[in-house]
Amino acid sequence: MSISLTQTVQVGKYVVGKHLSGVKRYPLVLMLEPLFRCNLACAGCGKIDYPDDILNQRLSYEQCMESIDECGAPGVVIAGGEPLLHRDLPKIVQGAIDRKKVTIVCTNALLLLKHIDKFKPSRFFSWSIHLDGDQAMHDKAVCQDGVFDKAVEAIKVAKAKGFRVQINCTLFDGAEPTRMAAFMDQMKTLGVGVTLSPGYAYERAPDQAHFLNRQKTKSFFREMFALGKGKKWEFTQSDLFLNFLAGNETFACTPWSMPARTVFGWQKPCYLLGEGYVQTFKELMEDTKWDDYGVGNYEKCADCMVHCGFEGTAVKATLSNPLRAAQVAMFGIKTEGAFAPEISLANQRPAQFVFSAHVEEKLEEIRSGKMNTLDIRKSKRRAQPVTAAE
């Protein structure tokens, strides 16, 4: 796997400590979204169709540092939106590095060459470039031609400047295992590891028709991994998570392992689902009804196999069953035979569509704040003495 020694040591030490202390729920990675604004409009994204008043919001550097400190996770993934649109991103990244956090910035790379010299290589820092497959697949996914080529150019420049670079790749219905195998070969040639994940059906995403269900996900990854046997592709994920994608593990999700901090607040219950927001990480961990969510518990979670929900589960499984993890590492991912049993959906509660209410609440808060600011400015102007020049 393309995971640095620093990342392995930092995260491993933290997880073992929590495990030995008997802590049931703890964060592994803070998903920090300091803005939702983006310079692309991908059809499968549920982040970019907010009203402008929300897209114009930013978490400040101070808010980002408070969130990192409050959460305490050993890793910080800075996403969005497009993080490079945030003018304080270099300062935010350096603040995370100074705290010795494994820091990853997820970017579509369109602005990377313009801003890259504002950042410094560090053993704690990586760029994660968004590439959803080969040139045709990616440009179709992001709804814009030429993006793949610009991203590949940025990868080469970043590596030449001494940065660690990895790829994050989201797959949708219609993806072909043979093409993805060829893509993995290309990424190996570029010398980058890949984070793979099936897409999640964000309820606000413009395209709701092309998300993989669990059966298709497992079949797809089995065929793809079979094509990759012996090729030594590099992944930035645990072996057991990859084994889970191929249908060989029965995992429940651990949504608290990758909590999300956005311009709305701390997002309940997870990075993918926004069904409530609180102001502190403590409230998120203590007040969220965790048992109401996850595969088998909630209709919206039924097809989810995304890494932000299940990578934490795989890490815990590696600790609790090291022989199983060693077996997968040694012999590879099983690509034939029966799938592991699925969690029953018989008792899952129906989906609730409450997201729009949170958006309206945020809009009201923003607009109320603007009105208050305008009122203060008007009052100050009225209080100033009128001069002869006026």
C-alpha positions as CSV (number, residue, x, y, z in Angstrom):
1,M,0.0,0.0,0.0
2,S,1.1,3.6,-0.7
3,I,1.0,4.7,2.9
4,S,4.1,6.4,4.4
5,L,5.8,5.2,7.5
6,T,4.9,8.5,9.2
7,Q,1.2,7.9,8.4
8,T,1.4,4.3,9.6
9,V,3.1,5.1,12.8
10,Q,0.9,8.1,13.7
11,V,-2.4,6.4,13.0
12,G,-1.3,3.0,14.3
13,K,-0.1,4.3,17.7
14,Y,-3.3,6.3,18.1
15,V,-5.6,3.3,17.2
16,V,-3.7,0.8,19.4
17,G,-4.0,3.3,22.3
18,K,-7.7,3.6,21.9
19,H,-8.2,-0.1,21.4
20,L,-6.3,-0.9,24.6
21,S,-8.2,1.7,26.5
22,G,-11.5,0.1,25.5
23,V,-12.8,3.2,23.8
24,K,-15.8,2.2,21.6
25,R,-16.1,5.2,19.4
26,Y,-13.3,7.4,18.3
27,P,-12.3,9.4,15.2
28,L,-9.6,8.3,12.8
29,V,-9.7,11.2,10.3
30,L,-11.4,14.6,10.5
31,M,-13.1,15.4,7.2
32,L,-12.7,19.1,7.1
33,E,-14.8,21.1,4.5
34,P,-13.9,24.7,4.9
35,L,-16.1,25.6,1.9
36,F,-18.6,24.1,-0.5
37,R,-17.7,26.3,-3.5
38,C,-16.1,24.5,-6.5
39,N,-14.8,25.3,-9.9
40,L,-16.5,22.1,-11.3
41,A,-20.1,21.0,-11.3
42,C,-19.9,17.2,-11.3
43,A,-23.3,15.4,-11.8
44,G,-22.7,13.0,-9.0
45,C,-21.8,15.6,-6.4
46,G,-24.1,16.6,-3.6
47,K,-22.0,19.5,-2.5
48,I,-22.2,22.2,-5.1
49,D,-25.9,23.0,-5.7
50,Y,-26.4,25.1,-2.6
51,P,-27.6,28.7,-3.0
52,D,-24.8,31.3,-3.4
53,D,-25.2,32.6,0.2
54,I,-24.0,29.2,1.4
55,L,-21.4,28.7,-1.3
56,N,-19.9,32.0,-0.3
57,Q,-19.4,30.8,3.3
58,R,-15.9,29.9,4.6
59,L,-14.6,28.4,7.8
60,S,-11.8,30.7,9.0
61,Y,-8.3,29.5,9.8
62,E,-9.2,29.8,13.5
63,Q,-12.3,27.7,13.1
64,C,-10.3,25.0,11.3
65,M,-7.7,24.8,14.0
66,E,-10.3,24.7,16.7
67,S,-12.0,21.8,14.9
68,I,-8.7,19.9,14.4
69,D,-7.8,20.3,18.1
70,E,-11.4,19.5,19.3
71,C,-11.6,16.3,17.2
72,G,-8.1,15.0,18.1
73,A,-8.0,12.6,15.2
74,P,-4.5,11.7,13.9
75,G,-5.5,12.5,10.3
76,V,-7.1,15.5,8.6
77,V,-8.6,15.4,5.1
78,I,-9.3,18.9,3.7
79,A,-12.0,18.6,1.1
80,G,-14.9,20.7,-0.2
81,G,-15.9,22.0,-2.7
82,E,-12.5,22.8,-4.0
83,P,-10.1,23.7,-1.1
84,L,-7.7,25.6,-3.3
85,L,-10.4,28.3,-3.7
86,H,-10.0,29.1,0.0
87,R,-7.4,31.9,0.3
88,D,-6.2,30.6,3.7
89,L,-5.6,27.0,2.6
90,P,-1.8,27.2,2.8
91,K,-2.1,28.5,6.4
92,I,-4.7,25.8,7.3
93,V,-2.5,23.1,5.9
94,Q,0.6,24.3,7.8
95,G,-1.4,24.6,11.0
96,A,-2.4,20.9,10.6
97,I,1.2,19.9,9.8
98,D,2.5,21.8,12.8
99,R,0.1,19.7,15.0
100,K,1.7,16.6,13.4
101,K,-1.5,15.5,11.8
102,V,-1.4,13.3,8.7
103,T,-2.8,16.0,6.4
104,I,-4.3,15.4,3.0
105,V,-5.8,18.0,0.6
106,C,-8.4,16.6,-1.9
107,T,-8.4,18.7,-5.1
108,N,-9.5,18.5,-8.7
109,A,-6.0,20.0,-9.4
110,L,-7.2,22.6,-11.8
111,L,-5.7,25.3,-9.6
112,L,-2.8,23.3,-8.2
113,L,-0.1,24.6,-10.5
114,K,-1.1,28.2,-9.8
115,H,-0.9,27.7,-6.0
116,I,1.6,24.9,-5.5
117,D,4.5,27.1,-4.5
118,K,2.5,28.4,-1.5
119,F,2.9,24.9,0.1
120,K,6.0,23.0,1.3
121,P,6.6,19.2,1.0
122,S,6.3,17.4,4.4
123,R,6.3,13.8,5.6
124,F,2.9,14.7,7.1
125,F,1.4,16.1,3.9
126,S,-0.1,14.6,0.7
127,W,-2.1,15.9,-2.3
128,S,-5.1,13.7,-3.1
129,I,-6.0,14.3,-6.8
130,H,-9.5,13.5,-7.9
131,L,-9.5,11.2,-10.9
132,D,-12.6,9.0,-11.6
133,G,-10.9,6.7,-14.1
134,D,-9.3,7.2,-17.4
135,Q,-9.5,10.4,-19.5
136,A,-12.9,9.7,-21.0
137,M,-14.4,8.4,-17.7
138,H,-13.1,11.3,-15.6
139,D,-14.0,14.1,-18.0
140,K,-17.5,12.6,-18.3
141,A,-17.8,12.3,-14.5
142,V,-16.8,16.0,-13.9
143,C,-18.8,17.2,-16.9
144,Q,-15.9,19.1,-18.5
145,D,-13.4,18.1,-21.2
146,G,-9.7,18.4,-20.5
147,V,-9.7,18.0,-16.8
148,F,-8.0,14.6,-16.8
149,D,-5.0,15.9,-18.7
150,K,-4.6,18.9,-16.4
151,A,-4.7,16.7,-13.4
152,V,-2.1,14.3,-14.7
153,E,0.2,17.3,-15.5
154,A,-0.3,18.6,-11.9
155,I,0.5,15.2,-10.5
156,K,3.8,15.1,-12.4
157,V,4.8,18.6,-11.3
158,A,3.8,18.0,-7.7
159,K,5.9,14.8,-7.5
160,A,8.8,16.6,-9.2
161,K,8.7,19.3,-6.5
162,G,8.9,16.6,-3.8
163,F,5.3,16.3,-2.7
164,R,3.5,13.1,-1.8
165,V,0.7,12.5,-4.2
166,Q,-2.2,10.0,-4.3
167,I,-5.4,9.6,-6.2
168,N,-9.0,9.5,-5.0
169,C,-11.2,7.6,-7.4
170,T,-15.0,7.4,-7.1
171,L,-16.8,4.8,-9.3
172,F,-20.3,4.9,-10.7
173,D,-22.6,2.4,-12.4
174,G,-21.4,1.7,-15.9
175,A,-17.7,1.6,-14.9
176,E,-15.9,-1.3,-16.7
177,P,-13.4,-3.5,-14.8
178,T,-11.1,-3.8,-17.8
179,R,-10.9,0.0,-18.2
180,M,-10.3,0.5,-14.5
181,A,-7.6,-2.2,-14.5
182,A,-5.9,-0.2,-17.3
183,F,-6.3,3.0,-15.3
184,M,-4.6,1.3,-12.3
185,D,-1.7,0.3,-14.6
186,Q,-1.4,4.0,-15.6
187,M,-1.4,5.2,-12.0
188,K,1.3,2.7,-11.2
189,T,3.4,4.1,-14.0
190,L,2.8,7.6,-12.5
191,G,4.0,6.3,-9.2
192,V,0.9,7.2,-7.2
193,G,-1.4,5.1,-4.9
194,V,-5.1,5.1,-5.3
195,T,-8.1,5.4,-2.9
196,L,-11.0,3.6,-4.4
197,S,-14.7,4.0,-3.4
198,P,-18.1,3.4,-4.9
199,G,-20.1,6.6,-5.2
200,Y,-22.7,7.5,-2.7
201,A,-26.2,8.7,-3.8
202,Y,-26.2,12.2,-2.3
203,E,-29.9,13.2,-2.2
204,R,-28.9,16.6,-3.6
205,A,-26.8,15.2,-6.5
206,P,-28.1,16.2,-9.9
207,D,-27.6,12.6,-11.2
208,Q,-29.4,10.0,-9.1
209,A,-29.4,7.2,-11.7
210,H,-25.8,6.0,-11.8
211,F,-24.8,4.9,-8.4
212,L,-23.6,1.3,-7.7
213,N,-25.7,-0.9,-5.5
214,R,-23.9,-3.3,-3.2
215,Q,-24.3,-6.3,-5.5
216,K,-22.8,-4.4,-8.4
217,T,-20.1,-3.0,-6.3
218,K,-18.9,-6.4,-5.1
219,S,-19.0,-8.0,-8.5
220,F,-17.2,-5.0,-10.1
221,F,-14.3,-5.1,-7.6
222,R,-13.9,-8.9,-7.8
223,E,-13.5,-8.7,-11.5
224,M,-11.2,-5.7,-11.4
225,F,-9.0,-7.2,-8.6
226,A,-8.8,-10.5,-10.6
227,L,-7.4,-8.5,-13.5
228,G,-4.8,-7.0,-11.2
229,K,-3.4,-10.1,-9.6
230,G,0.4,-10.0,-9.7
231,K,0.5,-6.4,-10.9
232,K,1.3,-4.9,-7.4
233,W,-1.1,-1.9,-7.8
234,E,-0.7,0.6,-4.9
235,F,-3.6,1.5,-2.8
236,T,-3.9,4.1,0.0
237,Q,-6.4,1.8,1.9
238,S,-6.3,-1.1,4.2
239,D,-6.3,-4.6,2.8
240,L,-9.4,-5.5,4.7
241,F,-11.3,-2.6,3.3
242,L,-10.4,-3.7,-0.2
243,N,-11.4,-7.2,0.7
244,F,-14.8,-5.7,1.9
245,L,-15.3,-4.0,-1.5
246,A,-14.9,-7.4,-3.1
247,G,-17.6,-8.9,-0.9
248,N,-15.4,-10.9,1.4
249,E,-16.2,-9.2,4.7
250,T,-19.4,-8.5,6.6
251,F,-18.8,-5.0,8.0
252,A,-21.0,-2.6,9.8
253,C,-20.1,1.0,9.2
254,T,-18.4,3.2,11.8
255,P,-19.5,6.7,10.8
256,W,-17.9,8.4,13.8
257,S,-14.4,7.3,12.5
258,M,-14.5,10.0,9.9
259,P,-16.5,12.9,11.3
260,A,-17.3,15.9,9.1
261,R,-16.9,19.6,10.0
262,T,-18.5,21.9,7.5
263,V,-19.7,25.5,7.3
264,F,-23.0,24.2,8.8
265,G,-21.2,22.8,11.9
266,W,-20.4,19.2,12.9
267,Q,-22.5,17.0,10.5
268,K,-24.7,14.3,11.9
269,P,-24.3,11.4,11.4
270,C,-21.5,11.2,8.9
271,Y,-19.6,12.8,6.0
272,L,-22.2,11.5,3.5
273,L,-25.4,12.2,5.3
274,G,-26.4,15.6,6.6
275,E,-29.3,15.0,8.9
276,G,-28.5,17.5,11.6
277,Y,-25.7,19.7,12.7
278,V,-24.2,20.6,16.1
279,Q,-21.7,23.2,17.2
280,T,-19.2,20.9,19.0
281,F,-17.5,17.6,18.4
282,K,-18.5,16.5,21.9
283,E,-22.2,17.0,21.0
284,L,-21.7,15.0,17.8
285,M,-20.2,12.0,19.6
286,E,-22.6,12.1,22.6
287,D,-25.9,13.2,21.1
288,T,-26.0,11.4,17.7
289,K,-28.2,8.3,17.7
290,W,-25.6,6.2,16.1
291,D,-27.8,3.0,16.2
292,D,-30.3,4.7,13.9
293,Y,-27.9,4.7,11.0
294,G,-25.9,2.2,9.0
295,V,-26.6,-0.7,6.8
296,G,-29.6,-2.6,8.2
297,N,-30.7,0.4,10.3
298,Y,-31.6,3.1,7.8
299,E,-32.8,3.0,4.2
300,K,-30.4,5.7,3.0
301,C,-27.4,3.5,4.1
302,A,-28.5,0.3,2.4
303,D,-26.1,0.5,-0.6
304,C,-23.3,2.4,1.0
305,M,-19.8,0.8,0.9
306,V,-17.9,4.1,0.9
307,H,-14.5,4.2,2.6
308,C,-15.4,7.1,5.0
309,G,-17.9,4.7,6.6
310,F,-16.1,1.4,6.4
311,E,-12.3,2.1,6.4
312,G,-12.5,2.7,10.2
313,T,-14.3,-0.7,10.6
314,A,-11.5,-2.4,8.6
315,V,-8.8,-0.8,10.7
316,K,-10.5,-2.0,13.9
317,A,-10.9,-5.5,12.3
318,T,-7.2,-5.5,11.5
319,L,-6.5,-5.0,15.2
320,S,-9.1,-7.5,16.5
321,N,-8.3,-10.2,14.0
322,P,-4.6,-9.7,12.8
323,L,-4.5,-13.3,11.5
324,R,-7.3,-12.5,9.1
325,A,-5.6,-9.3,8.0
326,A,-2.3,-11.1,7.5
327,Q,-4.0,-13.8,5.4
328,V,-5.4,-11.2,3.0
329,A,-2.1,-9.4,2.8
330,M,-0.2,-12.6,2.1
331,F,-2.6,-14.3,-0.3
332,G,-4.5,-11.4,-1.8
333,I,-8.2,-10.6,-2.2
334,K,-10.5,-13.5,-3.0
335,T,-12.1,-13.0,-6.4
336,E,-14.1,-16.3,-6.6
337,G,-16.6,-18.2,-4.5
338,A,-19.5,-17.1,-2.4
339,F,-19.8,-13.6,-1.0
340,A,-19.8,-13.0,2.7
341,P,-23.3,-12.8,4.3
342,E,-25.0,-9.4,4.0
343,I,-26.5,-7.5,6.9
344,S,-30.3,-7.9,6.8
345,L,-32.3,-4.9,5.6
346,A,-35.6,-6.3,7.1
347,N,-35.7,-3.9,10.0
348,Q,-34.2,-0.8,8.5
349,R,-36.2,2.4,9.1
350,P,-37.5,4.3,6.0
351,A,-35.5,7.3,4.7
352,Q,-36.3,10.7,6.0
353,F,-35.8,13.7,3.7
354,V,-34.8,16.4,6.1
355,F,-31.8,18.0,4.4
356,S,-33.6,20.9,2.9
357,A,-34.7,22.1,6.3
358,H,-31.1,22.4,7.4
359,V,-30.3,24.4,4.3
360,E,-33.2,26.8,4.9
361,E,-32.1,27.2,8.6
362,K,-28.6,28.1,7.5
363,L,-29.9,30.6,4.9
364,E,-32.0,32.2,7.5
365,E,-29.0,32.5,9.8
366,I,-26.8,34.0,7.1
367,R,-29.4,36.5,5.9
368,S,-30.3,37.5,9.5
369,G,-26.6,38.1,10.1
370,K,-26.3,40.2,7.0
371,M,-29.3,42.3,8.0
372,N,-27.8,42.8,11.5
373,T,-24.5,43.9,9.9
374,L,-26.3,46.3,7.6
375,D,-28.3,47.8,10.5
376,I,-25.1,48.4,12.5
377,R,-23.5,50.1,9.5
378,K,-26.5,52.3,9.0
379,S,-26.6,53.2,12.7
380,K,-22.9,54.2,12.6
381,R,-23.5,56.4,9.5
382,R,-26.4,58.1,11.1
383,A,-24.4,58.7,14.3
384,Q,-21.6,60.5,12.4
385,P,-21.7,64.3,12.3
386,V,-22.4,65.8,8.9
387,T,-19.6,68.0,7.6
388,A,-19.8,71.0,5.3
389,A,-18.3,68.9,2.5
390,E,-21.3,66.5,2.7
